[in-house]
Amino acid sequence: MRFQKKDYTKKTIIFSLLSLLIVPFSIEAQPITATPLPSVTSEKIDYRPVAIVNDTPITPIDIENRIAFLRLINNIPDTVSLSEKDRNQVLKDLIEERIKQRETERFKIKINDQRVDGAFKAAANNLGLSPSQFSEKLRSNNITPTYFENVTRHKMAWEELLQGRYARDITVSTYEVAQIIESDATTQGMSAVYHQILLPIEDTGNAAQEKIQVELTKISKRLNEGEVFEEIAKIYQQDAQTQITQTKLLADLPPELAKNIILLQAEQVSQPIKIDNNIALIQLVDKQKGDTSSINQRMLIKAGTLDYDENIEAQQKNNERQELSSKPDLCENYDDYFNNVIVFNNTTISELPEALRAVAKSASLNEIRIVREAKDSDYVLTICHIKEIDYYNDAPKALRSKIRNQIFSRKLELKNKEYYRDLKKSAVVTIFQ
C-alpha cells in the first residue's frame, strides 16, 4: 500500500470504536483522555478529506457517522469518550473497508435485500427493539437506516467473496476436531488460583450499563498506572464472605469463566465476563493440570453395603473381601453379594460423588475398595469395566459440527488477512495531517 502524507493545516481527526465493537467492556483500552465528541451536525466539522483511498475520500463526517453508528449498535453512552488509540483505529478500519469495497465491486458481488433486512432485524433484537423502533433510534442519532444497510451490505459482500475464493480449498480433518474436543475435556481436571473483581448488574437499563462502564474505565486506569490487581479488588469486595482469591476446579466453574481462565497466562487479566448478575474481572495467579486419567476413561462402577456377622474379626473381614474380589461373577451378581447397590454407568471419576472419587482413583478392576468402614458393615466400591474415551465419536454430533465450523472460520480468517495484505500493496492511500 503506497501511503502519502500531506500537511493539511488542520489537525487530522481520526477515531475508532472497533475495540469496543468486539468487546463492549474492554479493560485493555487506554485511559479515557479525549474531549467529548462534536455532534455530527456541528458546523465546526472540517469537511475536507482526512484521507483518500484509491481516489475515494474519507472525511471527518464519515468518521463521525461511524462513531455514532458504533456507539448506538454497542449501546455505548455518549459520556464515554475515546482515546487517541481508539480514534486512530476507526480511520484504519474505514481505509480497509474502502479497499475491500473496491474489490467486491470489481467482482460485481451483490447482496440481496432479504439478507440485509435479516441483519437489520437481528441488530434491532440485540438492542431489545422492534425494527421500526430501531429505525427511529438510528434517526434520532443522525444515522439513516440506509447507512446501516450500506455498512452491512459491504461486510456481507466481502464475506461472500472470501467464501467464493477459498471455501472449497479449506479442509477440516477429523483429527483437528478430535484434538479440540479432547483438549476441552481434559482441561476439566485443571485447577486454578485467581483474583476476582465482581461488579453487580443492578438492572438492564442504559444507566446501569453506563455505571459499569465507568467502573471498568476506572479499573483500567488504575491497572495502567501500575496498581496491583489484588489491591484494587479489595476496593470492590462486596462483603467479607466474598473471597478475592479463589482456588477452584475448572469443572466447578461457570463455563464462560472456565473458558477465559484456560486462555489466560499468569498475571494476565481477563476481559469482562458476565456471570449471573455480575460483571467479573479475573487475574490468573496459577493453574495446574489435574490427573487426566480421571477424565480420559469411562467406567462401570458399582457401590453397596457389605454386611458381616456380629463380632467378626478384622482379619476375617479382609479375607471375606478378598474372596469376593476373586469371584469371576462379582459384578454380574453384585446384588447377590451386597445391599443398597448403586450403579454408576459410563461415568468418569471426575463425575462421581466427591466421597467416591479418591477411592475410585486408586482402585483396580474388579477390586473391592472400602469407602466407609463400620463395625458390622462396610460401604464399598468396585470398578467393573473400563474403556478409554473416544472423544470424537462420544461427542454429540452438534458439538462436532460447531467445532468444525470454528476451525473453518479460523482458517478463513487467515485467508482474509492474506487477501487484504495483497490488496493493500496495490492500493494508493493518502493521509492528510
FIMI-61887 format. One record per residue: x, y, z of N, C-alpha, C in turn; residue in one letter. Coordinates in steps of 0.02 Angstrom, whole numbers, plus 50000, padded with zeros to 5 digits. Example, Ala and Ser with C-alpha at 12.3 -4.5 7.8 and 13.67 -1.06 7.14 Angstrom:
% FIMI-61887
506604971650390506154977550390506604983550390a506424988850354506844994750357506455000250394s
END
This chain:
% FIMI-61887
500434994150000500005000050000500455006150000m500345010549952500755016549946500435022149986r500745023850042500485029250085500815035850067f500415041050063500685047750056500395051950113q500805056150144500565060450198500665067650178k500155071750187500185078850169499965083050227k500285088950234500085093750285499465097450261d498925097050299498295099850276498055105350323y498505108550357498405114150404497995112150465t497455108650456497045106450512497325099950540k497255099150605497475092850635497035087150612k497325081550593496935075850570496485073150625t495855071750608495385068950656495295061650640i495525057250683495475050150670495235046450733i494695042850726494395039650784494305032250774f494125028550831493895021650824493525019150885s493055014750868492715010950921492765003550906l493235001550863493254994450844493354990050904l493804991850950493924987651008493294987051050s492894992351052492274992051090491744988151053l491784988050986491304984150947491404976650960l492034974550966492174967450977492044965551050i492294969551096492204968351167491944974751199v491274975251208490984981551232491304984051296p491514979451342491824981551404492554979651403f492964983451367493664981651361494084985451412s494474981751452494904985051501495604985851474i495714983851410496374984651381496454991451347e495894995151339495935001551307496335006351350a496615011551318496995016551354496525020651397q496785023851450496355028051491496005033451449p495385034951467495005039751428495265046851440i495505050051387495775056851394495475061551343t495075058951296494825063151242494255067651266a494175073351232493625077751247492995075051215t492385077151240491765074651210491745075851135p491465071051097491445071651025490935076851003l491075080550950490585085350924490005081850891p489445085150886488865082350852489015081350779s488675076450749488775075150677488565081250636v488085085050664487835090850627488205097350644t488735096850683489095102750705489385106550645s489315113250646489595117250592490355117650596e490645115550652491365116050661491745110350627k491395105350603491725099750572492045101950505i492665100050495493015101550433492835096050382d492515097950327492285093050279492825091150228y493405094050232493945092050187494185085050206r494415081050158494595074050173495185073550220p495165068450263495745066850305496155061250273v495845057850224496205052550187495865051550120a496235049150071495965047250006496205040249991i495735035749977495885028749964495685027249892v496185026149849496035024649778495545029749749n495675036149760495265041749735494605042649771d494485038749824493865039549863494035042949929t493745048849942493925052550003493595049650065p493935050350122493645049150188493675055750225i493095058350245493045064850277492905064150351t492995069550389492815069250459492085067250471p491645069250424490935067350432490845059850426i491245056550383491225049250378491415046150444d491935048850475492175046150538491675047350593i491375053350595490875054850647490265050350640e490055049150577489495044650566489645037550591n490255035250579490435028550601490465028150677r490725033450708490745033550781490035033150809i489595037250784488895037350808488575030550797a488705027550739488425021050722488655015650771f489305015450785489575010350829489355011350901l489305017650921489045018950988488335016150996r487925017350946487225015150950487185007450949l487535004350902487484997050894487724993450958i488234996350991488514993151050488254996151115n487765000751109487445003651168487965007051213n488425010751183488955014251220488735021351234i488715023451297488475030251313488915035751283p488615041451268488985047151241489485049851292d489355048451356489815050851408490485047251409t490525041451374491155037751370491545040451310v492075044251324492475047151271492975042051244s493345044051194493785039351160494515041451166l494945036451171495655037851173495915039151103s496515041951098496815043151032496935036550995e497095031351033497185024751003496545022350970k495975023351005495335021450976495185025450913d495335031850916495195036250859495595034250797r496215032650808496635030550751496365024150719n496065019850759495835013450732495255014250683q494795019050696494225019850652494445021850582v494915026550577495165028450510495465022350476l495845018450513496145012350485495605007650460k495065007050499494515002550480494155005050417d494065011650413493725014350354494165013650291l494815014350300495265013250243495215006050220i495225001350268495164994250250494494992950216e493964995950240493304994950211493284997450139e493585003250125493595005950057493985001450009r494554998850033494954994349991494574988049974i494254985050025493864978950014493254980349970k492944986149979492354987849940492524988149866q493094990949851493304991449780493374984449750r493644979849790493744972949764493084969449753e492594970249799491944966949790491574969949730t491664976449717491354979549659491674976949595e492334975749597492674973049538492394966249518r492204962249570491924955649556491154955749551f490864961949556490144962849549489754958449599k489984958349662489644954649714489014958449736i488434955349733487804958449752487504954749811k487234958449859486894955549917486154957349913i485724952349917485004953749910484724957149972n484174960649962483874964550015483634960250073d483444954050059483184949750112483724948350165q484344947350144484884946150192485024952350234r485014958150201485144964350238484574965650287v483954964350266483384965250312483444960650372d483684954650361483774949950416484294952550466g484834955450441485354958250485485074964250523a484654968250490484354974050522483914971850580f483504966750569483054964150622483464961250680k484014957750663484434954750715484754960150758a484994965550727485294971050764484784974350810a484174975150784483634978050825483484973650884a483454967150871483304962350925483844962350979n484474963050959485024963351008484954969251055n484634974651031484534980551073483854980451107l483474974951098482814974451128482294978951096g482384980251030481944984750994481614981250935l481044983850914480734981550852481094985050794s481024982550732481354985850676481154993250669p480524994750680480305001750674480615006050730s480655003350791480975006950846481715007950832q482035002950803482745003450786482855008850734f482415009150683482465014350632482425021250664s481955022050710481865028450744482475030150786e482755025150819483355026350860483945028450817k484005025350758484535027350712484455034650692l483835036450673483715043350651483835048450707r483645046550768483745051150824484485052350838s484915047850812485635048650820485955051050754n485545054050711485785056750647486075051450601n485815045450606486025039850563485415037350526i485445036750461484885034150423484905026550422t484335023150417484335015850409484745013750348p484765018050297485155016450237485895015750253t486135019850301486835019350320486985012450349y486545010050394486625003350422486634998250365f486164998850319486114994050264486744994050221e487024999850208487625000150167488224996950201n488314998450265488864995450303488794987850303v488184985550316488054978250318488164975050250t487934978450198487994975650130488734974950110r489144979950127489854979550111490184973650148h490004972850212490294967450252490094960650224k489454959850207489204953550181489524952050112m489614957150071489914956150005490624953550011a491004956350058491694954050068491694946750093w491254945150139491224938250165491034933350109e490584935550064490384931150009490964930249960e491344935549949491934935049905492444930149934l492564930649999493034926050033492794918750025l492154917650037491884910850032491974908149961q491834912349912491884910149842492594908449822g493084912349849493784911249829494104905349865r493924904349930494324899749971493954893750001y493294894150007492924889050044493054881950019a493084881149953493184874449925493874871649941r494354875949953495044873649965495204872750039d494754874850084494874874250156494584867650180i495014863450209494784857050237494894856850312t494444853350346494504852350418494474844850431v495014842050458495054834850467494714832750532s494534826250535494254823350596494764823950653t495404823150637495924823650689495914830550721y495854835850680495844842650708495254843650755e494674841050736494084841650779494174837750843v494444831550837494544827350896495034830450945a495554833750919496044837150962495724842551004q495274846450973494934851751010494474848751064i494094843651046493634840551094494014837651153i494564834251139494964831151192495284836551237e495524841851205495834847251244495324850451291s494714851651266494184854551308494004849951365d493994843351351493804838551404494344838051458a494974837751437495504836651486495624842751530t495434848751507495514854651549495034854451608t494524850251606494054849951661494384847351726q494944843951719495294841651778495784846851805g495814852651772496284857851790496014861951849m496464864251890496274868751944496614875551933s496314880751961496584887451951496534891552015a497034895752025497024900752078496974907552044v496494911652065496414918052032496114923252080y496254929652064495934935252100495334937352059h494814939852093494224941952056493954948652081q493674952452034493284958452049492584957352021i492084958152063491384957252041491024964052044l490744965951987490344972051983489614969951973l489184971252022488484969052017488104972751962p487694969051925487254972151874486584973651908i486454979951919485854981751958485224981151917e485244982651852484674981451808484934981451737d484484980851687484704980251617484664986851579t484514992251614484444998751581485105001851562g485065007251523485665010751500486065013651558n485705016051609486055019151665486505014151701a486255007951709486645002751743487255000851701a487155000251635487714998551591488245004151591q488005010251592488465015951593488865015951658e488535014251714488875014151779489425008951779k489285003051751489784997751748490364999851703i490205003051646490735005251601491195010251635q490895014651675491295019651712491775016151760v491515011051796491945007351843492495003551807e492335000551750492834996951711493385001751687l493185007751668493675012751647494135014751704t493845015451764494255017051823494755011451837k494525005251834494964999551847495514999251795i495335000351731495835000351678496365005651690s496155011551712496625016951725497095015051782k496825012151835497235010151893497755004851871r497545000051831498004994751809498544997751764l498345002351720498825005551675499335009751714n499135012151772499585016151814500005011851860e499925005151855500365000651891500094998151958g499464999451974499194996952037499104989352034e499144986252092499094978952097498354976852093v498204971952052497504969752042497184967852108f497544964052150497264961652213497074967452258e497464972952257497304978752299496684982352272e496634982652205496034985752175495414981552193i495504974852193494934970352208494664971652278a495094973552324494864974752393494364980652395k494454985452351494014991252348493304988952328i493274983952285492634981752257492354975552293y492684973352346492454967452382491764968752410q491284964452393490584965652410490444964552484q490754959452513490664958152584491234953552607d491284952552672491834948552700491814941352676a491214938852658491154931852637491374930852564q491384936252526491594935752456492354936052452t492664930352440493394929952440493674932852375q494194937052383494524939952325494914934652287i495264930352324495664925052293495294918452297t495214915152239494844908952234495294903352210q495184897252234495514891252209494964886352190t494914884852124494354880952100494574875952046k494204870352043494254866051984493864869351927l494144869151867493794872051811493114868851800l493064862351816492434858851808491884861651852a492074864951906491584867651954491404874951939d491704877951887491594884951872491074885751817l490744891651813490314893051755490714892351691p490424889551638490794888251576491164894251548p490854900151549491174906051521491794908051561e491754907251626492324908851669492894903851657l492724897451654493224892251642493574893351575a493184895151525493454896351458493964902051459k493824907351496494284913051500494914911151537n494854907351591495444905351630495914901051588i495634896651547496044892451504496494896651459i496244902351436496614906551389497124911151422l497054912051488497494916751523498164913651542l498674917851544499324916051573499374919451642q499844917151683499924920051750500014927651745a499684931251789499694938551795499244942051745e498994938551694498554941751646497864942851674q497534948151649496854949951671496374948551614v495814945651631495324943851580494944949951554s494604948951497494094953751477493504953151526q493064958151530492474957451573492044951451554p491824947751604491434941651593490774942351631i490224941051596489564941251629489434934551663k489354934651728489204928651768488614930151812i488064926851797487434928051834487284935551833d487244938751891487074945751895487684950151909n488264947951885488884951751895489284952151831n489694957351826490234957551777490874956151815i491234950951794491834948851830492464950551791a492974952551828493654953151801494084948251840l494494944451804494904939151834495634940351819i496044939851871496774939551860497024932651881q497324929051834497564922351849498204922651890l498214918651944498824917951985499204911751961v498844906051955499174899851935498634894851913d498824890251871498364884751854498774878451845k498474872751863498814866351861498364861051830q498664856951789498284851451760498154846151812k497564843251808497384837951855497594831151829g497374825951862497514819051842497064817251784d497354817151723496944816051663496634809151661t496904804351699496604797651699495894797851727s495754802951768495084803351797494564805651747s494774808151689494284810351639494384807151571i494924803351562495054800151498494764793051494n494454790751547494164784051548493434784251571q493024780251539492334779451562492274772551593r491894772151647491874766151688491174764051706m491104757651720490504755051754490714753751826l490434757551872490624757051943490004755351984i490094750652030489544748752074489774749752146k489304751752188489444752852258488864750052299a489024747452358488494744652400488744743152471g488314740452511488474738952581488644731552588t489214730152618489424723252632489334721952707l488864717552723488714716152794489104710152819d489274710252884489654704852915489264701952973y489474695952993489184692953053489424696953114d489034696653167489214700153228489884697553255e490274702053286490904700353320491434697553272n491384698953208491874696453161492534700253170i493084696753164493744699753172493954703453108e494404708153117494634712253060494944707953005a495324702853026495644698452976495124694552936q494604692452972494074688752938493714693252887q493614699552906493304704352859493724704852796k494384705452806494834706252749494824700052705n494804694152738494774687952699494134687552658n493594689952687492954689552652492944694252592e493244700052600493284704752544493714701852487r494284698852505494714695952454494374690152418q494004686352454493644680652424493134683152374e492774688452392492284691252346492624694152284l493184697452294493544700552238493774695352186s493894689352209494134684052164493574680652125s492944682152142492384678952108492314681752037k492304677351987492254679751917491584683051901p491074681351942490414684151928490234689851975d490734692852007490604697952059490154703552033l490354706751977489974712551953489304710451923c489274704651891488644702351862488124700851916e488354698751974487894696952028488004701352090n488144707552079488304712152134487734712352185y487124712152161486544712452207486504706352253d486804700852231486794694752273487284695252331d487804699252323488324699652375488274705952419y487954710952393487934717352428487214720052434f487114724352483486474727652492486514734952471n485934737952458485894745152441486364747052383n486334743152330486794744052274486614750252231v487134754152215487064759852169487534758652110i487284759852049487674758751988487824765451954v488464766551939488674772451901488924769951833f488504770851782488654767951716488944773251669n489464771251632489784775651581489984782351612n490294782151669490484788251705491234789051707t491464795251717492164796451730492234797551806t492844796851830492964797751902492774804751923i492914809651880492754816651897492004817851903s491604813451875490874814151879490574810651940e490974806751977490724803252035490594808052093l490164806152140490104810052202490784810752235p490894816252267491544817852296491794812352343e491344809252382491544804152430491844797952397a491684796852332491914790752298492534791952255l492684798352239493204799752189493884797052210r494114798652270494784796752291494864789152292a494354785652314494394778252316494414775452246v493994778052201493964775452132494624776752096a494964782252110495584783852076496124778652088k496124775652147496644770852165496414763652160s495804762452137495534755652135495734752152071a495824745652075495964741452017495314738251994s495324735551933494734732351905494524726351948l493874726051963493564720451999493784720052073n494114725152098494344725152167493824728452212e493734725652272493284728752321493684733652363i493484739952360493824745152399493344748252449r493584749352510493164752052563493104759652556i492484761952556492354769152555492244771552626v491834767752663491694769552732491624763152773r491994762652828492014756552869491604757452932e491224752252949490824752153011490944745453046a490664744753106490794738753147490534732453114k489914732553090489614726553062489474727052987d489714732352956489614732952883490104738152855s490254737452791490674742252756490304744752694d490414751152678490174753752614490754753052566y490664749252512491224747552468491064749652396v491604749752356491554751752285491944746852243l491704745452183492054740852137492014743652066t492584743952031492604745851961492494739451920i491944739151883491774733051846491974733151773c492074739151745492264739551675492594746251661h493104746351618493454752451600493524752651524i493404758551495493554759451424493834766451414k494324766951369494604773451353494094777551314e494074783951327493574788251295493784789551222i493304788651177493374790651107493064797651101d493464802751111493194809451116492784811551056y493024809750997492664811950936491984808550930y491984801850933491354798250923490884798750982n491154799851042490724800651100490404807551103d490694812451068490434819251070489784819751030a489304823851052488684824751013488844827450943p488444825350896488544827550827488534835150821k488094838350858488034845650855488684849050879a489014846050930489644848850955490184847950902l490224842150872490724840950819490644845950762r490024847150743489874851850689490074858950708s489934860850770490104867550794490854868650793k491234863750817491964864350819492244864450748i491964860350705492194860250635492104867250604r491534870350617491394877050590491874882150619n492044881450684492514886150715493204885650684q493434879550671494084878550640494084881350570i493534880050533493464882750465493504890350467f493154893450514493144900850518493834903650532s494224900150576494904902450590495334902150527r495274896750489495664896050428495454901150376k494804902550372494564907550325494814914450345l494864915850410495114922350433495844923250414e496234917950414496924918450391496954920250317l496504917250278496464918950207496254926250198k495794928450240495574935450238496154940150247n496584938750296497154943050310497654943050252k497764937050224498224936550167497954940350106e497304939750093496994943050036497034950650044y496854953050103496874960250115497584962950112y498054959150137498764961250134498974962250061r498764957750016498944958349946498594964449914d497964965649934497604971449907497934978049927l498184978249989498494984450014499104986349972k499444981249946500054982649908499924986749846k499324985949817499164989549755498724995649768s498524996749830498095002449845498505008849854a498205014449837498515020949847498125024649901v498445025949957498115029150013498505035450033v498155040950032498455047350053498125049550118t498525050850170498275053150234498515060250244i498055064850260498225071850270498325073250344f498815077350361498955079250429498865086750439q
END
